[in-house]
C-alpha cells in the first residue's frame, strides 16, 4: 500500500486495521475539547510522528493514523479527514482550516477492477509555514510548497509552488507571496 503499487483494499488485514483505527478515533473524538493534554497523548500514540504543540480539534477522521506525520506547531481545525493509505507529511507552523480533506487513495477507472477492491495510493506533503483555508480538498500525490496559502474551497489537484496564493477548482496560483 505504501509503495504506490496496486493492492487489495478489501484484504481482511486492512479491514481489521481500519476498524481498530475507527474505534480509537471514537475515543479521541469523545475527549473533552479542552483536555489538550489527553488529546496530545492520544495523537502521540496514534499518529506516525508528532512534533511539539500539536492541535487537532474534534471531530478528526482518518483511515490508519500511522501514515500521518505532524511537525512542530501544527494547528488543525475541526472536521479534518485524511485517507492515509499513503504517507501524509505535514510541516511545521501549518494552519489547516475547518473541514479540510486529504486523500491519498486512488481507484481504477475500470469498474470491474474498482469493484474487486483494487486501489493504489500516492502520498501528500505539506511544507512548512502553510495556511490551508476551510473546506479545501487535497488530492493524491500533491506537494504543497513552503509558505503557500490555499484559499477556502480550493481543490488541490497538482503540486503548488512555494510562497504562492492558490485558489479555485482546480487550485491555481494567483499571486506570488515572495
Secondary structure, DSSP 8 states (H G I E B T S, - for coil): -TTSS-EETT-HHHHHHHHHHHHHHHHHHHS-TT-HHHHHHHHHHHSSEE-SS-EE-S-EEES-STTEEE-SS-EE-SSEEEE-SS-EEE-SS-EE-TT-EEE-EEE-SSHHHHHTTEEEE--EEE-TT-EE-TT-EE-TT-EE-TT-EE-TT-EE-S-B-SSEEEETBTTEEEEE--
